[in-house]
Amino acid sequence: MAERERRFTVPHASGTFRARSQVMTADDVERAVRRMTHEVIERNHGTHDLIVIGLQTGGVPIAHRIAETLSEIEGTDVAVGSLDVALHRDDIGLRPVLPHAVTDIPADLDGRIVVLTDDVLFTGRTVRAALDALHTWGRPRAVQLAVMVDRGHRELPIRPDYVGKNLPTSRSEMVDVGRDGVYLGELE
């Protein structure tokens, strides 16, 4: 959970994140990014027409890391952007609307393959909102989903194409993805 979301979580879930255990080290995260990047290249037969877009806020650093690794492996620059889905969410009355994160779509999406990235996939509602938001920017040929952690508990029929780690959790647990690793804990 990114710091921005933690600060603005609904009152019944507010508090400070307390890590109980580290489930991935920084090296594990780097290996997962590299593996997911190779899977993206293999599935798409290279990087032609590819654009990587990170969901604000936790997916943006992952998008940049995947795009950098794609460029390193393939020797070509891959466009990378960010997408804020706050105004497309279906729970606006339940969560605060925070549309001050930057949306930056650096290229036309029409006919492109979009690799949408996020840090944690939970209920699938953020991804549903992202699909709505993406279509205001164009009509991609395909949208693929890359997440660092898939923690289950889906409420919508959404499944990632690329996963760093499947991490079964209880609904009350929280997952925090950062540059130094992935932590499992709870809010105090």
KAJONOR-V774046 format. One record per pair of residues at least 24 apart in sequence whose C-alpha atoms are under 10 Angstrom apart, sorted by sequence separation. I is the first residue (numbers start at 1). J is the second residue. D is the distance in whole Angstrom. If there is no record, write none. Layout:
i=[I I]
j=[J J]
d=[D D]
This chain:
i=[46 47 59 80 81 82 121 151 57 80 81 109 110 114 121 150 40 51 52 53 54 55 56 57 79 80 81 109 112 113 114 120 121 149 46 47 50 51 52 53 54 55 56 57 79 80 109 110 111 112 113 114 115 116 117 118 119 120 121 122 123 149 37 38 46 47 48 50 51 52 53 54 55 56 79 109 110 111 112 113 114 115 116 117 118 119 120 121 122 123 124 128 149 33 37 41 47 49 50 51 52 53 54 55 56 105 108 109 110 111 112 113 114 115 116 117 118 119 120 121 122 123 124 125 127 128 148 33 36 37 40 46 47 48 49 50 51 52 53 54 55 56 107 108 109 110 111 112 113 114 115 116 117 118 119 120 121 122 123 124 125 128 34 35 37 38 47 107 108 109 110 111 112 113 114 115 116 117 118 119 120 121 122 123 124 125 127 30 33 34 37 38 41 47 105 108 109 110 118 120 121 122 123 124 125 127 29 33 36 37 41 83 109 121 122 123 124 125 127 149 32 33 35 36 37 80 82 83 91 122 123 124 148 30 34 38 79 80 81 82 90 91 123 124 30 33 34 37 38 80 89 90 122 124 88 89 121 88 89 90 91 121 30 34 89 90 121 86 88 89 85 88 89 84 85 87 88 121 56 85 86 87 88 89 117 120 56 57 85 86 88 89 116 119 120 56 57 84 85 87 88 116 117 119 120 121 55 56 84 85 87 115 117 120 55 56 83 85 86 115 120 122 55 67 85 123 54 66 84 85 122 53 54 83 84 5 53 54 66 83 4 5 53 63 4 5 52 53 63 64 122 2 3 4 51 52 62 63 120 121 2 3 51 62 63 120 1 2 51 60 61 62 63 119 120 1 2 51 59 60 61 62 119 120 51 59 60 61 119 50 58 59 60 118 119 49 58 59 49 50 51 52 53 54 55 56 57 58 59 49 50 51 52 53 54 55 56 57 58 49 50 51 52 53 54 55 56 119 48 49 50 51 52 53 54 55 48 49 50 51 52 53 54 47 44 55 55 56 40 55 54 66 53 63 10 11 62 63 9 10 62 9 10 62 8 9 59 8 59 8 51 58 59 8 50 58 5 49 52 54 49 50 51 52 53 54 5 50 52 53 54 4 52 4 40 40 37 36 36 36 33 33 32 33 62 32 62 2 32 61 62 1 2 43 58 59 61 1 29 58 29 58 40 39 40 39 39 24 36 37 36 35 36 35 36 33 35 32 33 34 32 33 32 31 32 30 29 28 29 28 24 24 23 23 29 29 30 29 30 26 29 30 23 26 27 28 29 20 22 23 24 25 26 27 28 29 19 20 21 22 23 24 25 26 27 28 19 22 25 26 18 19 24 25 26 17 19 24 25 17 18 22 23 24 25 13 17 22 23 24 22 23 24 21 22 23 21 22 19 20 21 22 19 20 21 18 19 20 17 18 19 20 17 18 19 17 18 19 17 18 6 16 17 18 15 16 17 15 16 1 2 3 13 14 15 1 2 13 14 1 2 3 13 1 2 1 1 6 1]
j=[70 71 83 104 105 106 145 175 82 105 106 134 135 139 146 175 66 77 78 79 80 81 82 83 105 106 107 135 138 139 140 146 147 175 73 74 77 78 79 80 81 82 83 84 106 107 136 137 138 139 140 141 142 143 144 145 146 147 148 149 150 176 65 66 74 75 76 78 79 80 81 82 83 84 107 137 138 139 140 141 142 143 144 145 146 147 148 149 150 151 152 156 177 62 66 70 76 78 79 80 81 82 83 84 85 134 137 138 139 140 141 142 143 144 145 146 147 148 149 150 151 152 153 154 156 157 177 63 66 67 70 76 77 78 79 80 81 82 83 84 85 86 137 138 139 140 141 142 143 144 145 146 147 148 149 150 151 152 153 154 155 158 65 66 68 69 78 138 139 140 141 142 143 144 145 146 147 148 149 150 151 152 153 154 155 156 158 62 65 66 69 70 73 79 137 140 141 142 150 152 153 154 155 156 157 159 62 66 69 70 74 116 142 154 155 156 157 158 160 182 66 67 69 70 71 114 116 117 125 156 157 158 182 65 69 73 114 115 116 117 125 126 158 159 66 69 70 73 74 116 125 126 158 160 125 126 158 126 127 128 129 159 69 73 128 129 160 126 128 129 126 129 130 126 127 129 130 163 99 128 129 130 131 132 160 163 100 101 129 130 132 133 160 163 164 101 102 129 130 132 133 161 162 164 165 166 101 102 130 131 133 161 163 166 102 103 130 132 133 162 167 169 103 115 133 171 103 115 133 134 171 103 104 133 134 56 104 105 117 134 56 57 105 115 57 58 105 106 116 117 175 56 57 58 105 106 116 117 174 175 57 58 106 117 118 175 57 58 107 116 117 118 119 175 176 58 59 108 116 117 118 119 176 177 109 117 118 119 177 109 117 118 119 177 178 109 118 119 110 111 112 113 114 115 116 117 118 119 120 111 112 113 114 115 116 117 118 119 120 112 113 114 115 116 117 118 119 182 112 113 114 115 116 117 118 119 113 114 115 116 117 118 119 113 113 126 127 130 115 130 130 146 134 146 94 95 146 147 94 95 147 95 96 148 95 96 146 96 147 97 140 147 148 98 140 148 96 140 143 145 141 142 143 144 145 146 98 143 145 146 147 98 146 101 144 146 146 146 147 148 146 147 147 148 177 148 178 119 149 178 179 119 120 161 176 177 179 120 148 177 149 178 161 161 162 162 163 149 161 162 162 162 163 163 164 162 164 162 163 164 163 164 164 164 165 164 164 164 165 165 164 165 165 167 177 178 179 179 180 177 180 181 175 178 179 180 181 173 175 176 177 178 179 180 181 182 173 174 175 176 177 178 179 180 181 182 174 177 180 181 174 175 180 181 182 174 176 181 182 175 176 180 181 182 183 172 176 181 182 183 182 183 184 182 183 184 183 184 182 183 184 185 183 184 185 183 184 185 183 184 185 186 184 185 186 185 186 187 186 187 176 186 187 188 186 187 188 187 188 174 175 176 186 187 188 175 176 187 188 176 177 178 188 177 178 178 182 187 183]
d=[9 9 9 9 5 9 10 8 8 8 6 8 9 10 9 10 9 10 7 8 8 9 6 9 9 7 9 9 9 10 7 10 6 8 10 7 10 6 6 6 6 6 6 8 7 9 10 8 8 8 6 8 8 7 9 8 8 6 8 9 10 9 9 10 7 10 9 7 5 5 5 5 5 5 7 7 5 6 5 6 6 6 6 6 7 5 6 6 7 9 9 8 8 8 6 8 8 9 7 6 6 5 6 6 8 9 7 5 5 5 5 5 5 5 5 5 5 5 5 5 6 7 9 9 9 9 8 9 8 8 9 10 9 9 9 9 8 8 7 9 7 9 9 7 6 5 4 7 6 6 6 6 6 7 6 6 6 6 6 6 7 8 9 10 10 9 7 10 9 5 7 8 9 8 8 7 8 8 9 9 7 7 6 4 6 7 8 10 7 7 7 8 9 10 8 9 8 10 10 10 9 6 5 6 10 10 10 6 10 6 8 9 10 8 8 7 8 9 10 8 10 10 10 10 10 10 9 10 9 10 9 6 9 9 7 8 10 9 10 9 7 10 9 8 10 8 9 9 10 10 7 9 10 10 10 7 9 9 9 9 10 9 10 10 8 7 8 9 9 5 7 5 8 10 9 8 7 9 10 9 8 10 9 9 9 10 10 7 6 9 7 9 10 10 10 6 9 9 6 10 6 10 9 9 10 10 10 8 8 9 8 9 10 10 10 8 7 8 9 9 10 10 9 10 6 10 9 10 8 9 9 10 10 8 10 10 9 10 9 8 9 8 8 8 7 9 9 9 8 10 10 9 9 9 9 10 10 6 10 10 6 9 9 7 8 7 9 5 8 10 9 7 9 9 8 7 9 10 8 7 9 7 8 8 8 5 7 9 6 9 9 4 8 10 9 9 6 5 10 10 7 8 7 8 7 9 8 5 8 8 6 6 6 6 6 6 8 9 8 5 5 5 5 5 5 6 10 10 9 6 6 6 6 6 6 8 9 8 7 9 7 9 9 9 9 9 9 10 8 8 10 10 10 9 8 9 9 10 10 6 8 7 7 8 8 8 9 7 8 9 10 10 9 8 10 10 10 10 10 10 9 10 10 9 10 9 9 10 10 10 10 9 10 9 9 9 9 8 9 9 10 9 10 8 10 7 9 9 10 9 9 8 10 10 9 10 9 7 8 8 10 8 9 9 8 7 10 10 9 9 6 9 7 9 7 10 8 10 9 9 8 7 5 9 8 9 7 9 9 10 10 9 9 9 9 9 9 8 10 10 8 9 9 8 9 10 6 10 10 10 9 10 6 8 7 8 10 10 10 9 10 10 9 5 8 9 9 10 6 4 9 9 9 4 8 8 8 5 7 9 10 10 8 5 9 9 8 7 6 7 6 6 10 9 4 7 6 6 9 7 5 9 6 6 7 9 6 5 10 8 4 8 9 5 7 7 6 9 6 6 10 8 4 7 9 5 6 5 5 7 10 9 10 7 5 6 7 7 8 5 8 10 9 6 8 9 10 9 10]
